[in-house]
Amino acid sequence: MQTNYLLPNKYKILGWVLFTIGLAFGIFLLLNEYESDLLNAKVLAIYYEGIFDSQDGFFKIINNNIVDELATICIIIGGLIVGFTKEKIEDEFIYKLRKDSLVWAIIVNYLILIFTIVFIYNMTFFHVLVLNMFTPLIFFIIRFNFLKFKSQNHEE
């Protein structure tokens, strides 16, 4: 079966490393309420709205802690690599597991989002939206690997 959108299997380890590092830093930031002094840097902001200063405007160089951005990028890139690299044996069954897992992840993600829209408000809702960036990938990876593991156990 031809799957042009999948990366070669050799990238899966790199994906797991990036994904794990991103999740570890993400959980660290979440537990510390997004406050960290690990990496401060001058960065280009396409638009900046200063809270405590009057530097509002487009294309500003600002001082920012980039740990949260690095964690986010690691989770997204690592998750995409893990989710969309070929298995050692990529057949129709794996294709079906991948497709079903992706559909399941999207449906569960939006059911959770609907629940939070109805029952969660203010800044807590904003935090849920931030976490909601990652849940489709995380749900997909968990579901796909669970179904793959379960099918391997039934074959033995």
Secondary structure as GFF3:
##gff-version 3
##sequence-region A 1 156
A	DSSP	three_ten_helix	9	11	.	.	.	ID=ss1
A	DSSP	alpha_helix	12	31	.	.	.	ID=ss2
A	DSSP	beta_strand	40	48	.	.	.	ID=ss3
A	DSSP	beta_strand	57	65	.	.	.	ID=ss4
A	DSSP	alpha_helix	67	83	.	.	.	ID=ss5
A	DSSP	alpha_helix	92	119	.	.	.	ID=ss6
A	DSSP	alpha_helix	122	132	.	.	.	ID=ss7
A	DSSP	alpha_helix	135	155	.	.	.	ID=ss8
###
